[in-house]
Amino acid sequence: MNSVSGGKVVVLTGGVGGAKLVLGLAQILPPEQIVAIVNTGDDFRHLGLWISPDLDTLLYTLSGKANATQGWGREGETWQFMSALRSLGGEGWFQLGDGDLALHVLRTAALAQGETLSTITQRFGADWNVGVRMLPMSDDPVATHLTTDEGDLPFQRYFVERRCVPRVSSIRFEGAERARAAPGVAQALRDTGTRAILIAPSNPYLSVDPILAIPEIRQALREASAPIVAISPIVGGKAVKGPTAKLMEELGIEVSPAAVAAHYGELLDGMIFDRRDPVGESTLPRLSIDTLMVTLEDRVRVASAALQLADRLAE
Amino acid sequence: MNSVSGGKVVVLTGGVGGAKLVLGLAQILPPEQIVAIVNTGDDFRHLGLWISPDLDTLLYTLSGKANATQGWGREGETWQFMSALRSLGGEGWFQLGDGDLALHVLRTAALAQGETLSTITQRFGADWNVGVRMLPMSDDPVATHLTTDEGDLPFQRYFVERRCVPRVSSIRFEGAERARAAPGVAQALRDTGTRAILIAPSNPYLSVDPILAIPEIRQALREASAPIVAISPIVGGKAVKGPTAKLMEELGIEVSPAAVAAHYGELLDGMIFDRRDPVGESTLPRLSIDTLMVTLEDRVRVASAALQLADRLAE
Protein backbone atom coordinates (compact mmCIF):
# COMPACT_ATOMS: atom_id res chain seq x y z
CA MET A 1 0.00 0.00 0.00
CA ASN A 2 1.20 3.46 -0.78
CA SER A 3 0.37 6.61 1.11
CA VAL A 4 -1.53 8.99 -1.15
CA SER A 5 -0.96 12.41 0.30
CA GLY A 6 -3.73 14.75 -0.78
CA GLY A 7 -5.84 11.71 -1.64
CA LYS A 8 -9.43 11.23 -0.56
CA VAL A 9 -10.37 9.92 2.84
CA VAL A 10 -13.47 7.73 2.80
CA VAL A 11 -15.44 7.17 6.01
CA LEU A 12 -18.07 4.49 6.59
CA THR A 13 -20.38 6.06 9.13
CA GLY A 14 -23.63 5.80 11.02
CA GLY A 15 -25.10 8.46 13.28
CA VAL A 16 -23.72 10.74 15.98
CA GLY A 17 -20.28 9.15 16.66
CA GLY A 18 -19.51 8.93 12.98
CA ALA A 19 -20.60 12.50 12.36
CA LYS A 20 -18.21 13.65 15.09
CA LEU A 21 -15.32 11.87 13.37
CA VAL A 22 -16.19 13.36 9.97
CA LEU A 23 -16.42 16.82 11.55
CA GLY A 24 -12.93 16.25 13.05
CA LEU A 25 -11.58 15.21 9.66
CA ALA A 26 -13.08 18.32 8.07
CA GLN A 27 -10.94 20.44 10.41
CA ILE A 28 -7.69 18.93 9.14
CA LEU A 29 -8.49 18.16 5.50
CA PRO A 30 -10.15 20.20 2.78
CA PRO A 31 -13.80 19.03 3.00
CA GLU A 32 -13.84 18.10 -0.68
CA GLN A 33 -11.20 15.42 0.07
CA ILE A 34 -13.64 13.66 2.42
CA VAL A 35 -16.26 11.17 1.27
CA ALA A 36 -18.77 9.91 3.85
CA ILE A 37 -20.59 6.68 3.02
CA VAL A 38 -23.62 6.75 5.27
CA ASN A 39 -25.77 3.96 6.71
CA THR A 40 -29.38 4.05 5.47
CA GLY A 41 -30.52 0.89 7.23
CA ASP A 42 -32.19 3.12 9.84
CA ASP A 43 -34.26 4.87 7.18
CA PHE A 44 -37.99 4.39 7.39
CA ARG A 45 -41.34 5.78 6.36
CA HIS A 46 -43.21 7.47 9.16
CA LEU A 47 -46.52 9.31 8.74
CA GLY A 48 -45.90 8.98 5.02
CA LEU A 49 -42.57 10.81 5.26
CA TRP A 50 -39.25 9.23 4.29
CA ILE A 51 -36.79 9.73 7.14
CA SER A 52 -33.02 9.17 6.84
CA PRO A 53 -31.73 9.72 10.38
CA ASP A 54 -28.01 9.10 9.81
CA LEU A 55 -27.82 11.24 6.68
CA ASP A 56 -29.62 14.02 8.54
CA THR A 57 -27.35 13.78 11.59
CA LEU A 58 -24.33 14.14 9.34
CA LEU A 59 -25.94 17.00 7.43
CA TYR A 60 -26.81 18.84 10.64
CA THR A 61 -23.36 18.22 12.13
CA LEU A 62 -21.40 19.38 9.08
CA SER A 63 -23.59 22.44 8.47
CA GLY A 64 -23.28 23.55 12.09
CA LYS A 65 -26.99 23.00 12.79
CA ALA A 66 -26.79 19.97 15.07
CA ASN A 67 -28.09 20.01 18.60
CA ALA A 68 -24.92 19.17 20.50
CA THR A 69 -26.60 18.51 23.85
CA GLN A 70 -29.34 16.25 22.60
CA GLY A 71 -27.18 14.32 20.17
CA TRP A 72 -29.76 14.35 17.38
CA GLY A 73 -31.85 16.90 15.50
CA ARG A 74 -31.39 20.63 15.08
CA GLU A 75 -30.11 23.24 17.48
CA GLY A 76 -32.93 25.60 18.52
CA GLU A 77 -35.58 23.21 17.24
CA THR A 78 -39.26 23.88 18.04
CA TRP A 79 -42.05 21.34 18.52
CA GLN A 80 -45.32 22.89 17.38
CA PHE A 81 -45.87 20.12 14.85
CA MET A 82 -45.56 17.36 17.46
CA SER A 83 -47.88 19.21 19.80
CA ALA A 84 -50.58 19.57 17.13
CA LEU A 85 -49.98 16.01 15.95
CA ARG A 86 -50.57 14.61 19.43
CA SER A 87 -53.75 16.66 19.82
CA LEU A 88 -54.99 14.94 16.66
CA GLY A 89 -54.15 11.46 17.91
CA GLY A 90 -51.08 11.12 15.67
CA GLU A 91 -48.23 8.74 16.56
CA GLY A 92 -46.00 10.60 18.99
CA TRP A 93 -43.16 8.14 19.60
CA PHE A 94 -40.85 9.54 16.93
CA GLN A 95 -39.93 13.18 17.48
CA LEU A 96 -40.16 15.36 14.37
CA GLY A 97 -39.01 18.91 14.97
CA ASP A 98 -40.56 21.80 13.05
CA GLY A 99 -37.39 22.67 11.17
CA ASP A 100 -36.38 19.04 10.78
CA LEU A 101 -39.64 18.37 8.93
CA ALA A 102 -38.40 20.40 5.97
CA LEU A 103 -35.80 17.72 5.18
CA HIS A 104 -38.36 14.93 5.43
CA VAL A 105 -41.06 16.66 3.40
CA LEU A 106 -38.68 17.75 0.64
CA ARG A 107 -36.97 14.35 0.52
CA THR A 108 -40.29 12.50 0.37
CA ALA A 109 -41.62 14.75 -2.38
CA ALA A 110 -38.41 14.42 -4.41
CA LEU A 111 -38.34 10.62 -4.03
CA ALA A 112 -41.97 10.49 -5.16
CA GLN A 113 -40.93 12.37 -8.28
CA GLY A 114 -38.28 9.78 -9.05
CA GLU A 115 -35.20 11.55 -7.71
CA THR A 116 -32.68 9.30 -5.95
CA LEU A 117 -31.62 9.58 -2.32
CA SER A 118 -28.09 10.31 -3.61
CA THR A 119 -29.01 13.35 -5.66
CA ILE A 120 -31.36 14.65 -2.95
CA THR A 121 -28.58 14.32 -0.37
CA GLN A 122 -26.13 16.06 -2.65
CA ARG A 123 -28.59 18.92 -3.15
CA PHE A 124 -29.23 19.33 0.58
CA GLY A 125 -25.47 19.41 1.17
CA ALA A 126 -24.97 22.06 -1.49
CA ASP A 127 -27.85 24.18 -0.12
CA TRP A 128 -26.25 24.16 3.32
CA ASN A 129 -22.66 24.62 2.09
CA VAL A 130 -21.42 21.23 3.22
CA GLY A 131 -18.16 20.58 1.39
CA VAL A 132 -17.86 16.95 2.46
CA ARG A 133 -19.28 14.55 -0.12
CA MET A 134 -22.13 12.67 1.57
CA LEU A 135 -23.21 9.45 -0.11
CA PRO A 136 -25.98 7.20 1.13
CA MET A 137 -24.67 3.64 1.07
CA SER A 138 -27.41 2.80 -1.44
CA ASP A 139 -30.30 4.37 -3.31
CA ASP A 140 -32.19 1.10 -2.86
CA PRO A 141 -34.15 0.52 0.35
CA VAL A 142 -32.35 -1.47 3.05
CA ALA A 143 -34.14 -1.91 6.37
CA THR A 144 -32.48 -3.04 9.59
CA HIS A 145 -34.66 -5.43 11.61
CA LEU A 146 -33.95 -6.95 15.01
CA THR A 147 -35.15 -10.26 16.34
CA THR A 148 -35.84 -9.61 20.03
CA ASP A 149 -37.61 -11.10 23.00
CA GLU A 150 -40.51 -8.84 22.00
CA GLY A 151 -40.56 -10.23 18.47
CA ASP A 152 -39.33 -8.76 15.19
CA LEU A 153 -38.76 -5.00 15.47
CA PRO A 154 -37.87 -2.58 12.68
CA PHE A 155 -34.87 -0.49 13.72
CA GLN A 156 -36.68 2.70 14.82
CA ARG A 157 -39.27 0.79 16.82
CA TYR A 158 -36.41 -0.89 18.70
CA PHE A 159 -34.17 2.15 18.97
CA VAL A 160 -36.59 5.02 19.55
CA GLU A 161 -39.94 3.62 20.60
CA ARG A 162 -38.61 0.79 22.79
CA ARG A 163 -35.40 2.66 23.73
CA CYS A 164 -33.24 -0.45 23.07
CA VAL A 165 -34.87 -2.27 26.01
CA PRO A 166 -35.73 -5.54 24.22
CA ARG A 167 -33.06 -8.25 24.27
CA VAL A 168 -31.67 -8.80 20.78
CA SER A 169 -30.86 -12.27 19.46
CA SER A 170 -30.14 -11.41 15.83
CA ILE A 171 -30.06 -8.57 13.33
CA ARG A 172 -30.80 -8.59 9.62
CA PHE A 173 -30.69 -6.03 6.84
CA GLU A 174 -33.68 -6.50 4.58
CA GLY A 175 -32.93 -5.70 0.98
CA ALA A 176 -29.15 -5.46 1.48
CA GLU A 177 -28.27 -8.47 -0.66
CA ARG A 178 -30.19 -6.99 -3.61
CA ALA A 179 -29.16 -3.38 -3.02
CA ARG A 180 -26.61 -1.76 -5.29
CA ALA A 181 -24.09 0.65 -3.84
CA ALA A 182 -25.08 4.24 -4.53
CA PRO A 183 -23.27 5.99 -7.41
CA GLY A 184 -19.74 6.92 -6.37
CA VAL A 185 -19.54 4.58 -3.39
CA ALA A 186 -17.63 1.66 -4.91
CA GLN A 187 -15.44 4.02 -6.94
CA ALA A 188 -14.44 6.00 -3.84
CA LEU A 189 -13.47 2.79 -2.04
CA ARG A 190 -11.57 1.29 -4.98
CA ASP A 191 -9.91 4.47 -6.18
CA THR A 192 -6.13 4.10 -6.09
CA GLY A 193 -6.01 7.79 -5.24
CA THR A 194 -7.82 7.14 -1.96
CA ARG A 195 -5.58 7.79 1.03
CA ALA A 196 -7.52 5.96 3.73
CA ILE A 197 -10.79 4.22 4.43
CA LEU A 198 -11.99 4.81 7.98
CA ILE A 199 -14.70 2.92 9.82
CA ALA A 200 -16.25 5.41 12.21
CA PRO A 201 -16.82 4.57 15.90
CA SER A 202 -20.48 3.92 15.09
CA ASN A 203 -22.33 0.83 16.29
CA PRO A 204 -20.67 -2.03 14.35
CA TYR A 205 -23.76 -4.21 14.38
CA LEU A 206 -26.44 -1.60 13.70
CA SER A 207 -24.69 1.22 11.81
CA VAL A 208 -21.69 -0.25 9.99
CA ASP A 209 -22.87 -3.79 9.25
CA PRO A 210 -25.74 -2.58 7.03
CA ILE A 211 -23.13 -0.84 4.85
CA LEU A 212 -20.95 -3.97 4.78
CA ALA A 213 -24.00 -6.09 3.95
CA ILE A 214 -24.21 -4.61 0.47
CA PRO A 215 -22.30 -7.06 -1.75
CA GLU A 216 -20.84 -4.41 -4.03
CA ILE A 217 -19.46 -2.47 -1.05
CA ARG A 218 -18.03 -5.58 0.61
CA GLN A 219 -16.31 -6.49 -2.64
CA ALA A 220 -14.95 -2.97 -3.15
CA LEU A 221 -13.53 -2.98 0.39
CA ARG A 222 -11.80 -6.29 -0.27
CA GLU A 223 -10.26 -4.87 -3.42
CA ALA A 224 -9.42 -1.46 -1.98
CA SER A 225 -5.76 -0.41 -2.14
CA ALA A 226 -6.15 2.17 0.64
CA PRO A 227 -5.60 1.03 4.24
CA ILE A 228 -8.78 0.38 6.20
CA VAL A 229 -8.72 1.64 9.77
CA ALA A 230 -11.54 1.37 12.31
CA ILE A 231 -11.97 3.57 15.35
CA SER A 232 -13.19 1.56 18.32
CA PRO A 233 -16.71 2.41 19.48
CA ILE A 234 -15.84 0.81 22.82
CA VAL A 235 -14.15 3.11 25.32
CA GLY A 236 -13.08 1.73 28.67
CA GLY A 237 -15.18 -1.38 28.17
CA LYS A 238 -18.34 0.60 27.52
CA ALA A 239 -20.14 2.18 24.62
CA VAL A 240 -19.94 5.98 24.60
CA LYS A 241 -23.57 6.26 23.55
CA GLY A 242 -26.33 3.97 22.47
CA PRO A 243 -26.81 0.24 22.77
CA THR A 244 -23.49 -1.09 21.43
CA ALA A 245 -22.29 -2.66 24.72
CA LYS A 246 -25.75 -3.98 25.69
CA LEU A 247 -26.14 -5.47 22.23
CA MET A 248 -22.71 -7.13 22.33
CA GLU A 249 -23.58 -8.75 25.66
CA GLU A 250 -26.90 -10.00 24.34
CA LEU A 251 -25.18 -11.41 21.26
CA GLY A 252 -22.60 -13.16 23.52
CA ILE A 253 -19.70 -11.00 22.38
CA GLU A 254 -17.07 -9.66 24.78
CA VAL A 255 -17.41 -5.89 25.11
CA SER A 256 -13.94 -4.89 23.93
CA PRO A 257 -12.23 -3.17 21.00
CA ALA A 258 -10.52 -6.48 20.24
CA ALA A 259 -13.92 -8.12 19.80
CA VAL A 260 -14.97 -5.31 17.44
CA ALA A 261 -11.73 -5.80 15.51
CA ALA A 262 -12.46 -9.52 15.31
CA HIS A 263 -15.97 -8.71 14.06
CA TYR A 264 -14.57 -6.68 11.16
CA GLY A 265 -12.02 -9.44 10.62
CA GLU A 266 -9.85 -9.49 7.53
CA LEU A 267 -11.39 -6.29 6.26
CA LEU A 268 -9.33 -4.25 8.71
CA ASP A 269 -5.74 -3.14 8.30
CA GLY A 270 -5.58 -1.30 11.61
CA MET A 271 -7.56 0.02 14.53
CA ILE A 272 -7.62 2.95 16.92
CA PHE A 273 -8.06 1.64 20.46
CA ASP A 274 -8.94 3.74 23.45
CA ARG A 275 -6.02 3.71 25.86
CA ARG A 276 -8.31 2.62 28.70
CA ASP A 277 -8.93 -0.70 26.94
CA PRO A 278 -6.69 -3.78 26.96
CA VAL A 279 -5.15 -4.72 23.65
CA GLY A 280 -5.69 -8.41 24.33
CA GLU A 281 -4.25 -10.90 21.89
CA SER A 282 -4.96 -8.82 18.83
CA THR A 283 -1.95 -8.47 16.54
CA LEU A 284 -3.71 -5.90 14.39
CA PRO A 285 -1.68 -2.72 13.86
CA ARG A 286 -3.07 -0.11 16.19
CA LEU A 287 -2.71 3.16 18.01
CA SER A 288 -3.99 3.51 21.55
CA ILE A 289 -5.20 7.03 22.32
CA ASP A 290 -7.92 8.86 24.19
CA THR A 291 -10.84 8.30 21.79
CA LEU A 292 -13.54 10.18 23.72
CA MET A 293 -14.88 12.94 21.49
CA VAL A 294 -16.35 15.64 23.70
CA THR A 295 -14.81 18.79 22.28
CA LEU A 296 -13.95 19.73 18.71
CA GLU A 297 -10.26 19.28 19.65
CA ASP A 298 -11.08 15.68 20.65
CA ARG A 299 -12.64 15.06 17.25
CA VAL A 300 -9.55 16.46 15.53
CA ARG A 301 -7.26 14.31 17.72
CA VAL A 302 -9.14 11.10 16.90
CA ALA A 303 -9.35 11.91 13.19
CA SER A 304 -5.63 12.74 13.11
CA ALA A 305 -4.69 9.51 14.86
CA ALA A 306 -6.74 7.47 12.41
CA LEU A 307 -5.07 9.20 9.47
CA GLN A 308 -1.63 8.77 11.08
CA LEU A 309 -2.19 5.03 11.50
CA ALA A 310 -3.52 4.72 7.95
CA ASP A 311 -0.55 6.61 6.52
CA ARG A 312 1.86 4.42 8.50
CA LEU A 313 0.13 1.31 7.17
CA ALA A 314 0.42 2.63 3.62
CA GLU A 315 4.17 3.20 3.83
CA MET B 1 -92.41 24.73 3.29
CA ASN B 2 -92.75 24.15 6.97
CA SER B 3 -90.55 25.52 9.70
CA VAL B 4 -88.82 22.70 11.47
CA SER B 5 -87.92 24.03 14.85
CA GLY B 6 -85.08 22.06 16.31
CA GLY B 7 -84.29 20.80 12.81
CA LYS B 8 -80.84 20.82 11.29
CA VAL B 9 -79.36 23.88 9.62
CA VAL B 10 -77.15 23.08 6.66
CA VAL B 11 -74.58 25.61 5.44
CA LEU B 12 -72.75 25.56 2.11
CA THR B 13 -69.48 27.24 2.86
CA GLY B 14 -66.03 28.13 1.61
CA GLY B 15 -63.28 29.73 3.67
CA VAL B 16 -63.11 32.58 6.16
CA GLY B 17 -66.50 34.29 5.61
CA GLY B 18 -68.35 31.01 5.73
CA ALA B 19 -66.51 29.91 8.86
CA LYS B 20 -67.58 33.15 10.56
CA LEU B 21 -71.22 32.41 9.73
CA VAL B 22 -70.98 28.85 11.02
CA LEU B 23 -69.34 30.10 14.22
CA GLY B 24 -72.25 32.56 14.63
CA LEU B 25 -74.76 29.76 14.13
CA ALA B 26 -72.96 27.65 16.73
CA GLN B 27 -73.65 30.39 19.30
CA ILE B 28 -77.43 30.18 18.84
CA LEU B 29 -77.95 26.51 17.99
CA PRO B 30 -76.63 23.33 19.55
CA PRO B 31 -73.58 22.57 17.38
CA GLU B 32 -74.87 19.09 16.59
CA GLN B 33 -77.81 20.70 14.75
CA ILE B 34 -75.40 22.33 12.30
CA VAL B 35 -74.06 20.63 9.18
CA ALA B 36 -71.39 22.44 7.18
CA ILE B 37 -70.86 21.29 3.59
CA VAL B 38 -67.43 22.58 2.70
CA ASN B 39 -65.83 23.48 -0.62
CA THR B 40 -62.88 21.26 -1.53
CA GLY B 41 -62.23 22.81 -4.95
CA ASP B 42 -59.30 24.70 -3.38
CA ASP B 43 -57.69 21.46 -2.23
CA PHE B 44 -54.35 20.61 -3.77
CA ARG B 45 -51.20 18.60 -3.37
CA HIS B 46 -48.19 20.66 -2.39
CA LEU B 47 -44.75 19.21 -1.55
CA GLY B 48 -46.51 15.86 -1.58
CA LEU B 49 -48.97 16.93 1.13
CA TRP B 50 -52.73 17.03 0.60
CA ILE B 51 -54.00 20.42 1.70
CA SER B 52 -57.69 21.25 2.26
CA PRO B 53 -57.69 24.97 3.06
CA ASP B 54 -61.43 25.54 3.55
CA LEU B 55 -61.90 22.48 5.75
CA ASP B 56 -58.94 23.59 7.84
CA THR B 57 -60.20 27.16 8.16
CA LEU B 58 -63.51 25.86 9.46
CA LEU B 59 -61.79 23.42 11.79
CA TYR B 60 -59.52 26.13 13.20
CA THR B 61 -62.41 28.58 13.56
CA LEU B 62 -64.75 26.17 15.32
CA SER B 63 -62.05 24.79 17.63
CA GLY B 64 -60.98 28.28 18.68
CA LYS B 65 -57.56 27.91 17.07
CA ALA B 66 -57.95 30.32 14.15
CA ASN B 67 -55.70 33.32 13.69
CA ALA B 68 -58.31 36.09 13.75
CA THR B 69 -56.01 38.86 12.52
CA GLN B 70 -54.49 37.00 9.62
CA GLY B 71 -57.73 35.38 8.44
CA TRP B 72 -56.14 31.97 7.86
CA GLY B 73 -54.08 29.44 9.74
CA ARG B 74 -53.54 28.98 13.45
CA GLU B 75 -53.26 31.50 16.25
CA GLY B 76 -49.72 31.55 17.67
CA GLU B 77 -48.35 29.70 14.66
CA THR B 78 -44.57 29.38 14.21
CA TRP B 79 -42.61 29.16 10.96
CA GLN B 80 -39.50 27.08 11.53
CA PHE B 81 -40.51 24.64 8.80
CA MET B 82 -40.83 27.37 6.16
CA SER B 83 -37.52 28.86 7.19
CA ALA B 84 -35.71 25.52 6.83
CA LEU B 85 -37.63 24.75 3.63
CA ARG B 86 -36.48 27.99 2.01
CA SER B 87 -32.87 27.34 3.05
CA LEU B 88 -33.15 24.06 1.14
CA GLY B 89 -34.55 25.69 -1.99
CA GLY B 90 -38.11 24.46 -1.34
CA GLU B 91 -41.12 26.24 -2.84
CA GLY B 92 -41.91 29.08 -0.49
CA TRP B 93 -45.02 30.62 -2.04
CA PHE B 94 -47.51 28.65 0.05
CA GLN B 95 -47.16 29.23 3.78
CA LEU B 96 -47.24 26.08 5.90
CA GLY B 97 -47.11 26.78 9.64
CA ASP B 98 -45.41 24.35 11.98
CA GLY B 99 -48.62 23.40 13.80
CA ASP B 100 -50.68 23.52 10.63
CA LEU B 101 -48.43 20.85 9.10
CA ALA B 102 -49.84 18.27 11.50
CA LEU B 103 -53.21 18.41 9.70
CA HIS B 104 -51.59 18.07 6.28
CA VAL B 105 -49.21 15.26 7.23
CA LEU B 106 -51.88 13.24 9.04
CA ARG B 107 -54.44 13.81 6.29
CA THR B 108 -51.99 12.81 3.56
CA ALA B 109 -50.92 9.67 5.43
CA ALA B 110 -54.54 8.67 6.09
CA LEU B 111 -55.58 9.26 2.46
CA ALA B 112 -52.62 7.14 1.33
CA GLN B 113 -53.93 4.35 3.52
CA GLY B 114 -57.33 4.51 1.83
CA GLU B 115 -59.24 6.57 4.37
CA THR B 116 -61.68 9.10 2.90
CA LEU B 117 -61.51 12.86 3.36
CA SER B 118 -64.90 12.60 5.11
CA THR B 119 -63.78 10.21 7.82
CA ILE B 120 -60.48 12.06 8.29
CA THR B 121 -62.37 15.35 8.70
CA GLN B 122 -64.77 13.75 11.16
CA ARG B 123 -61.85 12.43 13.20
CA PHE B 124 -60.07 15.79 13.28
CA GLY B 125 -63.34 17.44 14.42
CA ALA B 126 -63.79 14.88 17.20
CA ASP B 127 -60.17 15.26 18.35
CA TRP B 128 -60.64 19.01 18.68
CA ASN B 129 -64.14 18.84 20.19
CA VAL B 130 -65.91 20.46 17.27
CA GLY B 131 -69.62 19.70 17.65
CA VAL B 132 -70.62 20.99 14.21
CA ARG B 133 -70.73 18.24 11.60
CA MET B 134 -68.19 19.15 8.93
CA LEU B 135 -68.60 17.40 5.59
CA PRO B 136 -66.34 17.91 2.60
CA MET B 137 -68.57 18.43 -0.45
CA SER B 138 -67.03 15.28 -1.94
CA ASP B 139 -64.48 12.58 -1.21
CA ASP B 140 -63.56 12.66 -4.90
CA PRO B 141 -61.00 15.20 -6.11
CA VAL B 142 -62.41 18.40 -7.59
CA ALA B 143 -59.95 21.09 -8.65
CA THR B 144 -60.86 24.70 -9.35
CA HIS B 145 -58.96 26.14 -12.33
CA LEU B 146 -59.07 29.67 -13.69
CA THR B 147 -58.52 30.79 -17.25
CA THR B 148 -56.63 34.07 -16.94
CA ASP B 149 -54.59 36.51 -18.99
CA GLU B 150 -51.57 34.58 -17.62
CA GLY B 151 -52.94 31.26 -18.85
CA ASP B 152 -54.60 28.41 -16.98
CA LEU B 153 -53.97 28.64 -13.22
CA PRO B 154 -54.90 26.09 -10.56
CA PHE B 155 -56.74 27.84 -7.73
CA GLN B 156 -53.88 28.21 -5.23
CA ARG B 157 -51.47 29.48 -7.88
CA TYR B 158 -54.01 32.19 -8.72
CA PHE B 159 -55.13 32.92 -5.17
CA VAL B 160 -51.93 32.63 -3.13
CA GLU B 161 -48.97 32.75 -5.48
CA ARG B 162 -50.34 35.38 -7.87
CA ARG B 163 -52.48 37.10 -5.19
CA CYS B 164 -55.54 37.24 -7.51
CA VAL B 165 -53.72 39.69 -9.82
CA PRO B 166 -54.37 37.90 -13.14
CA ARG B 167 -57.58 38.85 -14.98
CA VAL B 168 -60.00 35.94 -15.00
CA SER B 169 -62.11 35.08 -18.03
CA SER B 170 -63.56 31.77 -16.88
CA ILE B 171 -63.57 29.26 -14.06
CA ARG B 172 -63.96 25.51 -14.20
CA PHE B 173 -64.14 22.74 -11.62
CA GLU B 174 -62.21 19.74 -12.87
CA GLY B 175 -63.70 16.48 -11.75
CA ALA B 176 -66.94 18.02 -10.45
CA GLU B 177 -69.24 16.39 -13.00
CA ARG B 178 -67.92 12.93 -12.05
CA ALA B 179 -67.67 13.62 -8.32
CA ARG B 180 -70.17 12.09 -5.95
CA ALA B 181 -71.38 14.05 -2.97
CA ALA B 182 -69.63 12.92 0.21
CA PRO B 183 -71.63 10.60 2.50
CA GLY B 184 -74.30 12.54 4.37
CA VAL B 185 -74.29 15.59 2.09
CA ALA B 186 -77.30 14.82 -0.11
CA GLN B 187 -79.22 13.39 2.86
CA ALA B 188 -78.66 16.53 4.93
CA LEU B 189 -79.95 18.70 2.08
CA ARG B 190 -82.97 16.52 1.28
CA ASP B 191 -83.93 15.68 4.85
CA THR B 192 -87.47 16.87 5.59
CA GLY B 193 -86.26 17.51 9.13
CA THR B 194 -83.85 20.16 7.87
CA ARG B 195 -84.86 23.62 9.04
CA ALA B 196 -82.85 25.76 6.64
CA ILE B 197 -80.12 25.59 4.01
CA LEU B 198 -77.84 28.61 4.12
CA ILE B 199 -75.36 29.68 1.47
CA ALA B 200 -72.53 31.40 3.33
CA PRO B 201 -71.19 34.80 2.25
CA SER B 202 -68.27 33.03 0.58
CA ASN B 203 -67.11 33.81 -2.94
CA PRO B 204 -70.00 32.57 -5.13
CA TYR B 205 -67.78 31.84 -8.12
CA LEU B 206 -64.79 30.27 -6.37
CA SER B 207 -66.12 28.83 -3.11
CA VAL B 208 -69.82 28.02 -3.59
CA ASP B 209 -69.96 27.17 -7.30
CA PRO B 210 -67.63 24.15 -6.88
CA ILE B 211 -70.16 22.72 -4.41
CA LEU B 212 -73.06 23.45 -6.76
CA ALA B 213 -71.12 21.90 -9.65
CA ILE B 214 -71.52 18.43 -8.18
CA PRO B 215 -74.60 16.98 -9.90
CA GLU B 216 -75.84 15.08 -6.86
CA ILE B 217 -75.68 18.22 -4.71
CA ARG B 218 -77.40 20.40 -7.33
CA GLN B 219 -80.18 17.82 -7.59
CA ALA B 220 -80.55 17.53 -3.80
CA LEU B 221 -80.83 21.32 -3.52
CA ARG B 222 -83.56 21.36 -6.17
CA GLU B 223 -85.47 18.73 -4.26
CA ALA B 224 -84.85 20.16 -0.79
CA SER B 225 -87.92 20.99 1.26
CA ALA B 226 -86.04 23.40 3.52
CA PRO B 227 -85.84 27.06 2.46
CA ILE B 228 -82.53 28.06 0.85
CA VAL B 229 -81.22 31.44 1.96
CA ALA B 230 -77.97 33.06 0.80
CA ILE B 231 -76.07 35.74 2.70
CA SER B 232 -74.67 38.33 0.32
CA PRO B 233 -70.88 38.37 0.09
CA ILE B 234 -71.17 41.92 -1.29
CA VAL B 235 -71.33 44.68 1.32
CA GLY B 236 -71.72 48.27 0.20
CA GLY B 237 -70.84 47.36 -3.39
CA LYS B 238 -67.58 45.72 -2.36
CA ALA B 239 -66.32 42.34 -1.27
CA VAL B 240 -65.43 42.17 2.43
CA LYS B 241 -62.36 40.11 1.68
CA GLY B 242 -60.76 38.41 -1.28
CA PRO B 243 -61.30 38.75 -4.99
CA THR B 244 -65.10 38.50 -5.27
CA ALA B 245 -65.68 42.05 -6.54
CA LYS B 246 -62.62 42.08 -8.81
CA LEU B 247 -63.69 38.73 -10.24
CA MET B 248 -67.28 39.90 -10.87
CA GLU B 249 -65.98 42.93 -12.76
CA GLU B 250 -63.68 40.77 -14.87
CA LEU B 251 -66.54 38.39 -15.63
CA GLY B 252 -68.72 41.36 -16.63
CA ILE B 253 -71.10 41.01 -13.68
CA GLU B 254 -72.45 44.00 -11.73
CA VAL B 255 -70.94 44.01 -8.22
CA SER B 256 -74.18 43.83 -6.23
CA PRO B 257 -76.11 41.42 -4.01
CA ALA B 258 -78.82 41.37 -6.66
CA ALA B 259 -76.30 40.05 -9.19
CA VAL B 260 -75.24 37.36 -6.74
CA ALA B 261 -78.89 36.45 -6.20
CA ALA B 262 -79.36 36.26 -9.97
CA HIS B 263 -76.29 34.01 -10.17
CA TYR B 264 -77.81 31.53 -7.73
CA GLY B 265 -81.12 31.91 -9.61
CA GLU B 266 -83.99 29.57 -8.93
CA LEU B 267 -82.03 27.73 -6.27
CA LEU B 268 -82.64 30.56 -3.81
CA ASP B 269 -85.71 31.15 -1.70
CA GLY B 270 -84.38 34.24 0.01
CA MET B 271 -81.36 36.41 0.60
CA ILE B 272 -79.77 38.51 3.32
CA PHE B 273 -78.71 41.86 1.82
CA ASP B 274 -76.45 44.34 3.47
CA ARG B 275 -78.42 47.48 4.20
CA ARG B 276 -75.81 49.58 2.40
CA ASP B 277 -76.70 47.91 -0.90
CA PRO B 278 -79.60 48.72 -3.20
CA VAL B 279 -82.23 46.05 -3.53
CA GLY B 280 -82.58 46.74 -7.25
CA GLU B 281 -85.30 44.96 -9.15
CA SER B 282 -84.97 41.72 -7.23
CA THR B 283 -88.29 40.40 -5.98
CA LEU B 284 -86.59 37.70 -3.95
CA PRO B 285 -87.71 37.60 -0.30
CA ARG B 286 -85.01 39.28 1.73
CA LEU B 287 -83.86 40.94 4.90
CA SER B 288 -81.57 43.96 4.75
CA ILE B 289 -79.25 44.14 7.72
CA ASP B 290 -75.69 45.05 8.64
CA THR B 291 -73.89 41.94 7.34
CA LEU B 292 -70.34 42.92 8.29
CA MET B 293 -68.97 40.25 10.63
CA VAL B 294 -66.22 41.80 12.72
CA THR B 295 -67.15 40.72 16.24
CA LEU B 296 -68.69 37.51 17.50
CA GLU B 297 -71.94 39.49 18.08
CA ASP B 298 -71.91 40.40 14.38
CA ARG B 299 -71.63 36.72 13.45
CA VAL B 300 -74.57 35.91 15.73
CA ARG B 301 -76.64 38.76 14.25
CA VAL B 302 -76.08 37.62 10.67
CA ALA B 303 -76.72 33.96 11.50
CA SER B 304 -79.91 34.91 13.37
CA ALA B 305 -81.19 37.02 10.49
CA ALA B 306 -80.59 34.19 8.03
CA LEU B 307 -82.49 31.77 10.25
CA GLN B 308 -85.27 34.32 10.78
CA LEU B 309 -85.73 34.76 7.04
CA ALA B 310 -85.62 31.00 6.48
CA ASP B 311 -88.21 30.39 9.19
CA ARG B 312 -90.46 33.10 7.70
CA LEU B 313 -90.16 31.48 4.29
CA ALA B 314 -91.06 28.11 5.77
CA GLU B 315 -94.23 29.33 7.42
Interface residues (C-beta under 8 A of the other chain):
Chain A: L47 G48 L49 R74 E77 T78 Q80 F81 M82 S83 A84 L85 S87 L88 G89 G90 G97 D98 G99 D100 L101 A102 L103 V105 L106 T108 A109 A112 R123 F124 D127 W128
Chain B: L47 G48 L49 R74 E77 T78 Q80 F81 M82 S83 A84 L85 S87 L88 G89 G90 G97 D98 G99 D100 L101 A102 L103 V105 L106 T108 A109 A112 R123 F124 D127 W128
